[in-house]
């Protein structure tokens, strides 16, 4: 990965999802709301952030649910990523 997050930042990539309605119509991901589920691609080291010790709870490969309007979207090599603070991650999906 070419993006290395700093402090309590996490690089995530939205999981693409297609949904089929009961009548069999396939809704591509572009036709509905963005999913709030993503996969963690890189994790910052944590440490001292805003005067508080931050321990990183997520790890690379985790599937997570994040806040709807959180993070900064970046595009690198035709791939879209989102960089969020760990505090914007709401849950780890197991």
Buried (B, 14 or more C-beta within 10 A) or exposed (E): EEEEBEBBBBBBBBBEEEEEEEEEEEEEBEEEEEBBBBBBBBBBEBEEBEEEEBEBBBEEEBBBBBEEEBBEEEEEEEEEBBBBBBEBBEEEEE
